[in-house]
């Protein structure tokens, strides 16, 4: 059981990722940044445990953030938003693809940490020793990709829902 203790935090993160992505969400403009912020912090903490990245690794990380940001921006254009005229509540339905992508990247990164630390023994240590650096680079870039995607989605979602909320406020004003 002691060997599985490091998996508790990633398991909780995975639980929240899946729970959040499996149901329609009420969009609260002031809270749009919380989930992408947590994902970003988890990505930075995961990367922080390693050695300082080389220039090439920094370039890969920057490209991953930019690519995630572009994907997040454009996919947010296709999220269906609904406005309840009576309450002014904006709802969105997360996509299965986005939820699966976020969960898969976190599983890959934290699974790599667990296995390379000798979580299962066997021949994995030799494989990790031979390919560990590239696997860490790929999974770290994946985490940053997801973080960039989440942050740009939040930014674009704010840009999309503000006109809806303004329209609702205007419709609630008494006629003059």
C-alpha positions, 0 to 999 in steps of 0.5 A, a space after each residue: 500500500 505504501 508504494 501507491 501513496 504517491 498515486 493519491 494526488 494524481 488519482 484525485 486530479 483524474 477524478 476531478 477531471 473526469 467528473 467535471 468533463 462528464 456533465 453540463 456546467 454552469 459557467 460562472 465568469 469569475 470562476 472560469 480560471 480556476 480549473 485551468 489554473 489548477 491544471 497549469 500549477 500541476 503541470 509546472 509542479 510536475 516539470 519542476 521536479 526534473 532538471 532545468 530544461 535545455 534550450 531545445 526542451 524549452 522550445 518544445 514546451 513553448 510550442 506545446 503551450 502555443 499549440 494548446 492555446 490555438 486548439 483551445 481557442 478554436 475548439 471553444 468556438 464550437 462549444 454550445 452555450 445556452 442562456 436561461 432568459 429568466 435566471 441569466 445562467 449560461 450553461 455549456 456542455 464539455 466535449 468528450 474529446 477534451 476531457 479524454 485528452 486531459 485525462 490521458 495526458 495526466 495519466 501518461 505523465 503521472 504513470 511515467 513518474 510512478 513506473 520510472 520510480 520503480 512502482 512495479 519493478 520488472 524491466 520497466 527501469 531499464 526501458 525508463 533509463 534508456 528512453 526516460 528523457 524523451 518520455 519526460 519531455 513528451 509528457 511534460 509537453 503534453 501537460 503544458 499543451 493541456 494547460 495552454 488549451 485550458 487557459 485559452 479556452 477560459 479566455 475565449 469563453 469569457 469573450 463569448 459569454 460577456 455579450 450574452 450576459 450583457 444582453 441578459 442584463 439589458 433585457 432585465 432593465 425596465 422599459 423607459 
